[in-house]
Amino acid sequence: MKRIRDFFVYLIFGDKNIRFFKHVKTVIKEDIILLSIHVDFMSILYFLGRWLPFAIAVGITTGIAASLMDISVVYINGYLSKNIIYLFIFPVVVSVITGQIIRSNPEVGGPGIGFSILHLKTKQYLKIKSILLKLIISIFTLSGGFIAGREGPSFFIGIGIGEWIGKSYGFGKKFKDTLGLIGGGAFTGALLKAPLGSSIFAMELKNMYDFDYRPFVPMIVASIVSYLTFTFFRGNHAFIQLSSKPIWTLTSIPYIVAMGFFISFIIYLYTIIFHFSNKISKIILANRKPIIGTILALPVMIGLYYVVNDIDILSVPVNMRILSKMAQVPYPIYVDAIIILCTVVITSLTQGFGISGGLILPILIIGAAAGNIFGHIFPDQLVMFTLAGMGAALSAGAKTPLAAIVMITEMSHDDVVIPMTAAVITSYLTSFGYSLYLGQETKFKNKLKNYNSEEEIS
């Protein structure tokens, strides 16, 4: 019997003298019984006792604020949409109001994210007055006429909410940037109906090329709570509503990559034009800049409306229906080209001249139009090309590749991750060195104190 046992021991272990059960007892004693498994209960309690209540408070507050903002925008747009002429007159009125506000409060003008990124690096808290003024002029801007995104105002306002709630919870200034970032991600997650994507977007914005996961847990909690609060009041429909599912094939991948290059080039030109416009506007008095820029942009707005022949192009910040249409209806290529050109010109003359509003929506429109162009090659894959184009444009413009994939998926409630990833990686890699958000790039960095003078960063 011993010989048989020794034979099998030698066959398995290569050594007939090994004592398997003795070895097992040693392992149990040294690695299990004597091992002290340390659970850091203090860190768990600290998170549950401080960060979790803070995240929930921020989520509820930003969700309610986002709901009130959305209700106001939809109500005002409903009145303006009764007569097309109102949508051309209203932007001029908004530009006059904006000019008066930014004369003494320049930080509330423009897209807002550039200022917000720089602000997060300081120990200052956003003034409550600035938060309220940003909210007011952003509601007017998003209500109709302009092509302006929601994420700029929401990020700015959310940062202020996060900072002040964090201060009331007793967090010191060393946490101020994290507190603000959580608030910015939560508010944006509610307004764009993309809580996970907006959380990633906020972290990629702040640390471009150097992703920091530390704020992620409280931020995603705050964003989900904010989103749930918002949907309780405003519903849970997708922003980009599709009647058919996106499809794709391996043969379309080279064209998706080519589209990524094409979009990167367009965003590069957009970046140059937008920043050039912003720099040129500095020679104009602060209170006159929005008015002059809007008046210059007005003929382009009118021309865009008559080319597209759709009132939704003038109400795009309200419902984003034009994105849904571009994803499902093949526009003539010349119309797509005009949409891209007019979007660049209009936003450069409005947001670049101090009108409040974000740049994500213009970027998405550009990406959707580019996707619509490439969709002519594969008509049955139009939805996929358009969604992938939006993701590629967002990745190139904001330098947020992961957020681009997640946000478009959340906003459309459809999955095109694989083809979109091909477009996103291509546009992201070929867009190194420039960004639409000034606070991200070294060559665009400036001091926050410039906001106290006529030097503004969009």
Secondary structure, DSSP 8 states (H G I E B T S, - for coil): -HHHHHHHHHHHHS-TT--HHHHHHHHIIIIIIS------HHHHHHIIIIIHHHHHHHHHHHHHHHHHHHHHHHHHHHHHTTSTTHHHHHHHHHHHHHHHHHHH-GGGSS-SHHHHHHHHTSS----HHHHHHHHHHHHHHHTTTS--BSHHHHHHHHHHHHHHHHHHTT--GGGHHHHHHHHHHHHHHHHTT-HHHHHHHHHHHHTTTS---TTHHHHHHHHHHHHHHHHHHH----SS--SS-----GGGHHHHHHHHHHHHHHHHHHHHHHHHHHHHGGGS-TTTHHHHHHHHHHHHHHHHHHHHT-GGGGSHHHH-HHHHHHTTS---HHHHHHHHHHHHHHHHHHGGGT---BSHHHHHHHHHHHHHHHTTTSGGGHHHHHHHHHHHHHHHHHS-HHHHHHHHHHHHT---HHHHHHHHHHHHHTTTT--SSTTTSGGG---GGGGGSS----
